[in-house]
Amino acid sequence: MGSFEKLGVIGVSDYAVWDVAPHPLHRMIATCGKSIVIWMDSNLKGHKWYQETNVECENVASNWNWIKAYEFGSLEHRRLIRRVIWSPCGEMVISASFDGSISIWEFVSKNVGWVSICKILGPDSEVKCIDWSPYNNFLAACCRDRAIWIFSLDVVKGRELGALMEYDCAEVVTAHNNDIKKIKWHPVVPLVLVSCSYDNNIIFWAPASQLFNDDEAKGLEWVKLYTLCGHSSTVWDFTFSPNGEFMLSCSDDSSIILWHNDIEEVKNYRSFNTTHLMLTNTFKIALQNTLSAGRLSKYILADQASSFIENSDRELYTYPIYSVEWCRYLNCVLVSSANRSLHSFSISNSKCLKHIFGVEHAHSGEINSISWLNDDKQGEFVSVGDDGYVVLWKFSMG
């Protein structure tokens, strides 16, 4: 058993909030929509990004509060901002817009605030998702034009704050026959990229030099490693267990699929600390003591949860599932669905999905994004939606 507790509303916008990204180290988040907003726990008053700008919160504890630290980015993009992420080191914010552009932001000082140090152009249509590899300076993006773009970021050691950053387009690949919804780098195998699409499929990508042991290959050319077929409709989202052994995907077909990789190296792999890797030499690629794509076997469907819950009318659950997030420290998976509800699942020792708990009407509009906080194992997560609300929740195992 388990339960959700609504701790309070971190903030409210007068427009839809499209995405939420937790900071990799601190109790703070970035959200996006019309602009980018940095929110932080009021206990971080000594942080360099803190500003004395209180935000009214509907909280359950009188000593709990969050602060709206900064708002920026509304003038850089011509249209709404669809996706926001942090750099692995936590010092930069990256935004992607409906206008087809990507911007990298860096905090300079309290007087200057956040400035755009790099505007990435190339895609000629809406950018749906972005992800910065935890192992190197590759930034991946997927677009409505069915292409995946991989950019090399020129992160020079000793660069002054606010100095412009250069980039190169390392690769553009296509294989999906419909819009790509999400891309994500594999958590433990460097240079392996994963994508899901409206074509119902999930594709794994890897450099050809890794697959064919071509050490003399010039540059990196990503090719399709394999395709996972299990859903009967759009694959909206996917997530990995921290050690990469499992992957979860969710779909418009109202199902969640648990995928399992039986490779022993993936099970036992422990990632080294990459917190400061992004601030080292240009195009740094850390491959020492890591797995290569050639040793990553295909993920196998282990379990599928559909019609997993009955509503008050005793009808089978048939709503699309839009988001799925794996908690790093609890045996718990969080999902959001089209009927504005949240659900939690656990993974049994027999590799089966078990529905734990659900809450209906978590938002008054569609839930666009959910994410666990890096919160010292307190079980807290944030949801954002079309209603403009940024809501803080707590999950407790019964």
C-alpha positions as CSV (number, residue, x, y, z in Angstrom):
1,M,0.0,0.0,0.0
2,G,1.0,3.6,-0.4
3,S,-0.5,7.1,-0.5
4,F,-0.1,10.6,-2.0
5,E,-0.2,13.7,0.1
6,K,-0.6,17.1,-1.6
7,L,1.9,19.3,0.3
8,G,1.0,22.5,-1.4
9,V,1.2,24.7,-4.5
10,I,4.7,26.0,-5.2
11,G,3.4,28.6,-7.6
12,V,0.7,29.5,-10.1
13,S,1.1,30.9,-13.7
14,D,-1.5,32.5,-15.8
15,Y,-0.5,30.2,-18.7
16,A,0.0,26.4,-19.1
17,V,3.2,25.0,-17.6
18,W,4.7,22.6,-20.0
19,D,7.6,21.0,-18.1
20,V,9.3,20.7,-14.8
21,A,13.0,19.7,-14.2
22,P,14.5,19.1,-10.7
23,H,18.0,20.4,-10.0
24,P,20.5,17.6,-9.9
25,L,21.8,18.6,-6.4
26,H,19.5,21.0,-4.6
27,R,15.8,21.4,-3.7
28,M,14.9,23.6,-6.6
29,I,13.2,23.2,-9.9
30,A,12.9,24.9,-13.3
31,T,9.5,25.1,-15.0
32,C,8.7,26.5,-18.4
33,G,5.8,27.8,-20.5
34,K,5.7,31.4,-21.5
35,S,9.0,31.8,-19.7
36,I,11.5,29.9,-17.5
37,V,11.0,30.1,-13.8
38,I,13.5,28.9,-11.1
39,W,11.8,27.9,-7.9
40,M,13.7,26.9,-4.7
41,D,13.0,25.9,-1.1
42,S,13.2,28.9,1.2
43,N,15.9,27.1,3.2
44,L,18.3,27.9,0.4
45,K,18.5,31.5,1.3
46,G,22.3,31.4,1.2
47,H,22.3,30.2,-2.4
48,K,23.6,32.6,-5.1
49,W,20.3,32.4,-7.0
50,Y,18.1,33.3,-4.1
51,Q,16.1,36.5,-4.3
52,E,13.8,38.1,-1.8
53,T,10.6,37.5,-3.8
54,N,8.1,35.6,-1.8
55,V,5.4,33.6,-3.5
56,E,2.1,32.8,-1.8
57,C,1.7,29.0,-1.4
58,E,-1.3,26.9,-0.4
59,N,0.7,24.7,2.0
60,V,-0.3,22.4,4.8
61,A,2.5,23.3,7.1
62,S,3.1,26.8,8.3
63,N,6.8,26.5,8.2
64,W,6.9,25.3,4.6
65,N,7.5,27.6,1.7
66,W,9.1,27.9,-1.8
67,I,10.5,30.9,-3.4
68,K,10.3,32.2,-7.0
69,A,14.0,32.9,-7.5
70,Y,14.1,34.0,-11.1
71,E,12.0,34.3,-14.2
72,F,13.6,34.8,-17.7
73,G,13.6,33.6,-21.3
74,S,10.4,35.1,-22.5
75,L,12.1,37.3,-25.1
76,E,14.7,34.8,-26.3
77,H,12.1,32.4,-27.9
78,R,9.5,33.6,-30.3
79,R,7.0,31.0,-29.1
80,L,6.2,29.1,-25.9
81,I,8.9,27.1,-24.3
82,R,8.1,23.4,-24.4
83,R,11.0,21.7,-22.5
84,V,13.5,22.7,-19.9
85,I,16.5,20.7,-18.4
86,W,19.5,21.3,-16.3
87,S,23.1,20.6,-17.4
88,P,24.5,17.6,-15.5
89,C,26.7,20.0,-13.4
90,G,23.6,22.0,-12.4
91,E,25.1,25.3,-13.4
92,M,23.2,25.8,-16.7
93,V,19.6,25.7,-17.9
94,I,18.7,24.5,-21.4
95,S,15.3,25.4,-23.0
96,A,13.6,24.2,-26.2
97,S,10.8,26.0,-27.9
98,F,7.9,25.6,-30.3
99,D,9.8,28.0,-32.5
100,G,12.5,25.3,-33.3
101,S,15.3,26.9,-31.3
102,I,17.3,25.7,-28.2
103,S,18.9,28.1,-25.8
104,I,21.6,27.5,-23.1
105,W,21.4,29.8,-20.0
106,E,23.9,30.6,-17.4
107,F,23.7,32.7,-14.2
108,V,26.2,35.5,-14.1
109,S,25.5,37.6,-11.0
110,K,22.5,39.0,-9.0
111,N,22.7,42.2,-10.9
112,V,22.9,40.5,-14.4
113,G,20.8,37.3,-13.7
114,W,20.5,34.5,-16.2
115,V,21.8,35.2,-19.7
116,S,21.7,33.2,-22.9
117,I,25.2,32.0,-23.8
118,C,24.3,29.8,-26.8
119,K,21.3,29.7,-29.2
120,I,21.3,26.5,-31.1
121,L,19.6,26.5,-34.5
122,G,19.1,23.8,-37.1
123,P,15.7,22.2,-36.6
124,D,13.0,23.8,-38.8
125,S,10.1,22.7,-36.7
126,E,9.0,22.5,-33.1
127,V,11.6,20.9,-30.7
128,K,9.8,18.4,-28.5
129,C,12.5,17.2,-26.2
130,I,16.2,17.7,-25.3
131,D,18.7,15.8,-23.2
132,W,22.3,16.5,-22.2
133,S,24.5,13.4,-21.8
134,P,25.8,12.8,-18.3
135,Y,29.1,11.5,-19.8
136,N,30.1,14.1,-22.4
137,N,29.2,17.4,-24.0
138,F,26.6,16.0,-26.4
139,L,23.1,17.6,-26.4
140,A,20.4,15.6,-28.2
141,A,17.1,17.1,-29.5
142,C,14.1,15.6,-31.3
143,C,11.6,17.6,-33.5
144,R,8.3,17.4,-35.2
145,D,10.2,16.9,-38.5
146,R,11.0,13.3,-37.3
147,A,14.7,14.0,-37.0
148,I,17.0,13.6,-34.1
149,W,19.8,16.2,-33.8
150,I,23.0,15.6,-31.8
151,F,25.1,18.7,-31.0
152,S,28.6,18.9,-29.7
153,L,28.9,21.7,-27.1
154,D,32.2,23.6,-26.8
155,V,32.5,23.8,-23.0
156,V,36.0,25.2,-22.5
157,K,37.7,24.9,-19.1
158,G,38.2,28.3,-17.5
159,R,35.5,30.0,-19.6
160,E,34.2,33.2,-18.0
161,L,30.7,33.3,-16.7
162,G,28.3,34.6,-19.4
163,A,30.9,34.1,-22.3
164,L,29.3,32.7,-25.4
165,M,29.5,29.0,-26.0
166,E,30.0,27.5,-29.5
167,Y,28.5,24.3,-30.8
168,D,28.7,22.0,-33.8
169,C,26.0,19.7,-35.3
170,A,27.6,16.2,-34.9
171,E,24.8,14.2,-36.4
172,V,21.2,14.2,-37.7
173,V,19.5,10.8,-37.8
174,T,16.1,9.6,-38.9
175,A,14.2,6.3,-38.7
176,H,10.8,7.0,-37.1
177,N,8.0,7.4,-39.6
178,N,6.1,9.9,-37.4
179,D,6.8,12.7,-34.9
180,I,9.3,11.9,-32.2
181,K,7.9,12.5,-28.7
182,K,11.0,12.0,-26.5
183,I,14.7,11.3,-26.5
184,K,17.0,10.3,-23.6
185,W,20.6,9.2,-23.2
186,H,21.0,5.7,-21.6
187,P,21.9,6.1,-17.9
188,V,25.0,3.8,-17.8
189,V,26.1,3.2,-21.4
190,P,27.7,6.4,-22.8
191,L,26.7,7.5,-26.4
192,V,23.6,5.3,-26.5
193,L,20.5,7.3,-27.2
194,V,16.9,6.2,-27.0
195,S,13.8,7.7,-28.7
196,C,10.0,7.1,-28.8
197,S,7.5,8.2,-31.3
198,Y,4.0,8.5,-32.5
199,D,4.8,5.5,-34.7
200,N,4.3,3.3,-31.6
201,N,8.0,2.3,-31.5
202,I,11.1,2.8,-29.3
203,I,14.5,3.0,-31.1
204,F,18.0,2.6,-29.5
205,W,20.8,4.4,-31.3
206,A,24.6,4.0,-30.9
207,P,27.8,5.0,-32.7
208,A,28.7,2.7,-35.5
209,S,32.4,2.7,-34.3
210,Q,31.2,1.0,-31.0
211,L,29.1,-1.6,-32.7
212,F,31.6,-2.7,-35.2
213,N,34.7,-2.2,-33.0
214,D,36.1,0.3,-35.5
215,D,38.6,2.2,-33.4
216,E,39.9,4.1,-36.4
217,A,36.5,5.5,-37.3
218,K,36.7,9.2,-37.8
219,G,34.0,11.0,-35.8
220,L,30.9,9.5,-34.5
221,E,28.1,8.2,-36.8
222,W,25.0,7.1,-34.9
223,V,23.0,4.2,-36.4
224,K,19.9,2.3,-35.3
225,L,20.9,-0.4,-32.7
226,Y,17.4,-2.0,-32.5
227,T,13.7,-1.2,-32.3
228,L,11.3,-2.2,-29.5
229,C,7.7,-2.9,-30.6
230,G,5.2,-3.5,-27.8
231,H,2.7,-0.7,-27.8
232,S,-0.3,-0.4,-30.2
233,S,-0.4,3.4,-30.2
234,T,1.8,6.5,-29.6
235,V,4.6,6.0,-27.0
236,W,4.5,9.1,-25.0
237,D,7.3,8.6,-22.5
238,F,9.9,6.2,-21.1
239,T,12.3,6.0,-18.2
240,F,15.1,3.8,-16.9
241,S,15.9,2.3,-13.5
242,P,19.1,4.0,-12.1
243,N,21.3,1.0,-13.1
244,G,19.8,0.6,-16.6
245,E,18.5,-2.9,-16.0
246,F,14.9,-1.9,-16.5
247,M,13.0,0.5,-18.8
248,L,9.4,1.6,-18.5
249,S,7.4,3.0,-21.4
250,C,3.8,4.4,-21.4
251,S,1.5,4.9,-24.3
252,D,-1.7,6.3,-25.7
253,D,-2.9,2.6,-25.7
254,S,-3.4,3.0,-21.9
255,S,-0.6,0.6,-21.0
256,I,2.7,0.7,-19.2
257,I,5.4,-1.8,-20.4
258,L,8.2,-3.0,-18.2
259,W,11.3,-3.9,-20.3
260,H,14.2,-5.9,-18.9
261,N,17.8,-6.2,-20.0
262,D,19.5,-9.4,-18.6
263,I,23.1,-8.3,-19.3
264,E,25.1,-8.8,-16.1
265,E,27.3,-5.8,-16.6
266,V,24.3,-3.5,-16.7
267,K,22.9,-5.0,-13.4
268,N,26.1,-4.5,-11.6
269,Y,27.2,-1.2,-13.1
270,R,27.7,1.8,-10.8
271,S,28.1,5.1,-12.5
272,F,31.0,7.3,-11.3
273,N,30.5,10.9,-10.2
274,T,30.0,13.1,-13.3
275,T,28.9,16.3,-11.5
276,H,31.7,18.5,-12.8
277,L,32.4,16.7,-16.0
278,M,30.7,19.4,-18.1
279,L,33.2,22.1,-17.2
280,T,36.2,20.3,-18.5
281,N,37.9,20.3,-21.9
282,T,36.1,20.7,-25.2
283,F,34.1,17.6,-26.5
284,K,35.3,15.6,-23.5
285,I,34.1,12.0,-23.8
286,A,34.5,9.9,-20.7
287,L,34.6,6.2,-21.6
288,Q,37.0,4.7,-19.1
289,N,35.5,1.8,-17.1
290,T,32.1,2.2,-18.9
291,L,30.1,-0.1,-21.0
292,S,30.0,0.1,-24.8
293,A,26.9,-0.2,-27.0
294,G,28.2,-3.5,-28.4
295,R,27.7,-5.1,-25.0
296,L,24.1,-3.8,-24.5
297,S,21.7,-6.6,-25.3
298,K,18.2,-6.0,-26.4
299,Y,15.6,-5.2,-23.8
300,I,12.8,-7.8,-23.5
301,L,9.2,-7.2,-22.5
302,A,8.9,-8.4,-18.9
303,D,5.4,-7.2,-18.0
304,Q,2.6,-5.0,-19.3
305,A,0.0,-3.2,-17.1
306,S,-3.2,-2.2,-18.9
307,S,-6.8,-1.9,-17.5
308,F,-4.9,-1.8,-14.2
309,I,-7.6,0.1,-12.2
310,E,-11.3,0.4,-12.2
311,N,-13.1,3.8,-11.7
312,S,-16.3,4.5,-9.7
313,D,-18.4,3.2,-12.6
314,R,-16.4,-0.1,-12.6
315,E,-15.3,0.5,-16.1
316,L,-11.8,-0.5,-17.2
317,Y,-9.1,2.2,-17.2
318,T,-8.8,3.3,-20.8
319,Y,-7.1,6.7,-20.6
320,P,-3.8,7.4,-22.3
321,I,-0.8,7.5,-20.0
322,Y,1.4,10.5,-20.8
323,S,4.3,10.5,-18.3
324,V,6.3,7.9,-16.4
325,E,9.1,8.6,-13.8
326,W,11.2,6.1,-11.9
327,C,12.3,7.1,-8.4
328,R,16.0,6.7,-7.8
329,Y,15.7,5.4,-4.2
330,L,12.2,4.0,-3.7
331,N,10.8,0.9,-5.4
332,C,8.2,3.2,-7.0
333,V,7.2,4.4,-10.4
334,L,5.0,7.4,-10.9
335,V,2.7,7.9,-13.9
336,S,0.2,10.6,-15.0
337,S,-2.7,10.0,-17.3
338,A,-5.1,11.9,-19.6
339,N,-7.9,12.1,-17.0
340,R,-5.7,14.3,-14.8
341,S,-4.9,11.5,-12.3
342,L,-1.6,10.3,-10.8
343,H,-0.7,6.6,-10.1
344,S,2.2,4.8,-8.5
345,F,3.5,1.3,-9.2
346,S,6.1,-1.0,-7.7
347,I,8.3,-3.7,-9.4
348,S,8.2,-7.1,-7.8
349,N,11.1,-9.5,-7.6
350,S,9.4,-11.5,-10.3
351,K,9.7,-8.5,-12.6
352,C,5.9,-7.7,-12.5
353,L,4.2,-4.3,-12.2
354,K,1.9,-3.8,-9.2
355,H,-0.5,-0.8,-8.9
356,I,0.0,0.8,-5.5
357,F,-2.1,3.9,-5.3
358,G,-3.9,6.5,-7.4
359,V,-5.4,10.0,-7.0
360,E,-7.9,11.5,-9.3
361,H,-8.2,15.2,-10.3
362,A,-4.7,16.0,-9.3
363,H,-5.0,19.1,-11.6
364,S,-7.9,20.9,-13.1
365,G,-6.3,20.6,-16.5
366,E,-4.1,18.0,-18.3
367,I,-0.9,17.1,-16.4
368,N,2.0,17.9,-18.7
369,S,5.0,16.8,-16.6
370,I,5.9,15.0,-13.4
371,S,9.3,14.7,-11.7
372,W,10.8,13.4,-8.5
373,L,12.8,15.9,-6.4
374,N,16.4,15.3,-5.4
375,D,15.3,15.5,-1.8
376,D,17.3,13.1,0.4
377,K,14.8,10.3,0.1
378,Q,11.7,12.2,1.3
379,G,9.6,10.9,-1.5
380,E,8.5,14.2,-2.9
381,F,7.7,15.0,-6.5
382,V,6.3,17.9,-8.6
383,S,3.5,18.0,-11.2
384,V,2.7,20.8,-13.6
385,G,-0.2,21.2,-16.0
386,D,-2.4,23.2,-18.3
387,D,-4.0,24.8,-15.3
388,G,-0.8,26.7,-14.6
389,Y,-0.2,25.1,-11.2
390,V,3.1,23.8,-9.9
391,V,2.2,21.3,-7.2
392,L,4.4,19.6,-4.6
393,W,3.4,16.1,-3.6
394,K,4.7,13.4,-1.2
395,F,4.5,9.7,-1.8
396,S,4.7,7.4,1.2
397,M,4.9,3.6,1.1
398,G,2.4,2.0,3.4
